[in-house]
Amino acid sequence: MRALGIDLGAKRIGVAVSDRTGTIATPLSVLLRSGSRDRDHRAIRDLVIEEEAEAVVVGLPRNMDGTLGPAGKAAVTEAEALATVVGVPVHLSDERRTTVTAERALMEGGLDAKQRRKVVDKVAAAVLLQHWLDGRAAQR
């Protein structure tokens, strides 16, 4: 199953895509927030169609103790709204430490701070999507 991973941010939305077998996640793009959630959701829907995705996985920011804070609750609300637009199932996946993991990998890759800022959101989306894919594989 091909899936899109979405890392919702206040200014940017990181997007990743899996291969057709649902095994490997790859960073795809970074969408700049337009100021209109509806417009942003239509842009994600267009990516779902373009990439022939069968599911969307939205990062769920949890507190380190597992509870949902304001950002987590906002992500749930936005994922519910996104589900009415994209035409495929929308799943939530714990995104704790995805940005930290992405930053670390990019630093190890030798990217400077300016270069990292341009790609960290889509790399974080790939980290969260890979985590979700691995969890599905373990359940089989």
C-alpha positions in Angstrom: 0.0 0.0 0.0 1.3 3.4 -1.0 0.9 6.0 1.8 1.7 9.7 2.3 3.2 10.9 5.6 2.3 14.3 6.7 4.1 16.4 9.3 1.8 19.3 10.1 3.6 22.5 11.2 2.4 26.0 11.8 4.4 27.4 8.8 5.3 24.3 6.8 3.9 20.8 6.0 6.4 18.1 5.5 5.3 15.3 3.1 6.8 11.9 2.5 5.7 9.0 0.4 6.1 5.2 0.7 7.0 2.9 -2.1 4.2 0.9 -3.7 4.9 -2.1 -1.3 4.5 0.1 1.8 8.0 -0.8 2.9 10.2 2.3 2.6 9.4 6.0 3.2 11.1 8.7 1.2 10.9 12.5 1.8 8.8 14.1 -0.9 8.2 17.8 -0.5 7.5 20.7 1.9 4.3 22.7 1.5 4.3 26.2 2.8 1.2 27.0 4.8 -1.1 29.2 2.6 -3.1 30.8 5.4 -6.1 28.7 4.4 -6.4 25.3 5.9 -8.9 24.3 3.1 -6.3 25.3 0.4 -3.6 23.4 2.3 -5.8 20.3 2.5 -6.6 20.5 -1.3 -2.9 20.6 -2.0 -2.5 17.4 0.1 -5.4 15.9 -1.8 -3.7 16.7 -5.0 -0.5 14.9 -3.8 -2.6 11.9 -2.8 -4.0 11.7 -6.3 -0.6 12.4 -8.0 1.2 9.8 -5.9 -1.7 7.3 -6.1 -1.7 7.0 -2.3 -4.1 4.7 -0.6 -3.7 6.2 2.9 -2.5 9.4 4.6 -0.5 9.2 7.9 -0.6 12.4 10.0 1.9 13.0 12.7 0.4 13.2 16.2 2.5 15.3 18.6 2.3 13.8 22.0 3.9 15.0 25.2 6.8 12.8 26.4 4.4 11.1 28.9 2.1 10.1 26.0 -0.7 12.6 26.7 -2.1 15.0 24.2 -1.4 18.7 24.7 -2.8 21.6 22.6 -0.6 20.7 19.5 -1.8 17.1 19.7 -5.5 18.1 20.0 -5.0 20.5 17.0 -3.5 17.7 15.0 -6.4 15.4 15.7 -8.9 18.1 14.6 -6.9 18.9 11.5 -6.6 15.2 10.6 -10.3 14.8 10.9 -10.9 17.8 8.6 -8.3 16.4 6.1 -10.1 13.0 6.1 -13.1 14.8 4.6 -11.1 16.0 1.6 -8.4 13.5 0.6 -10.7 10.5 -0.3 -8.5 7.9 1.4 -8.2 6.7 5.1 -6.3 9.1 7.4 -4.4 7.6 10.2 -2.6 9.3 13.1 0.9 8.2 14.2 3.0 9.2 17.2 5.5 11.7 16.0 7.5 12.2 19.2 11.2 12.9 18.4 10.8 12.7 14.6 12.1 16.2 14.1 15.0 15.4 16.5 15.8 12.2 14.5 15.6 14.1 11.2 17.8 16.9 12.4 20.4 14.4 13.7 20.5 12.5 10.4 20.8 15.7 8.4 23.7 17.0 10.6 25.4 13.6 10.2 24.9 14.1 6.5 26.9 17.3 6.7 24.1 19.8 6.0 24.5 23.2 7.6 21.6 24.9 9.5 20.3 26.7 6.4 20.2 23.6 4.3 18.6 21.6 7.2 15.8 24.1 7.6 14.8 23.6 3.9 14.3 19.8 4.2 13.8 18.9 7.9 10.0 18.9 7.6 9.9 16.4 4.8 12.6 14.2 6.5 10.6 14.3 9.7 7.5 13.2 7.7 9.6 10.3 6.3 10.6 9.3 9.8 7.0 9.2 11.1 5.8 7.4 8.0 8.6 4.8 8.3 7.6 4.3 11.9 4.0 3.7 10.9 5.0 1.4 8.0 7.2 -0.7 10.4 4.4 -1.0 12.9 2.1 -2.3 10.2 4.7 -4.8 9.1 5.2 -6.0 12.6 1.4 -6.6 13.0 1.3 -8.9 10.0 
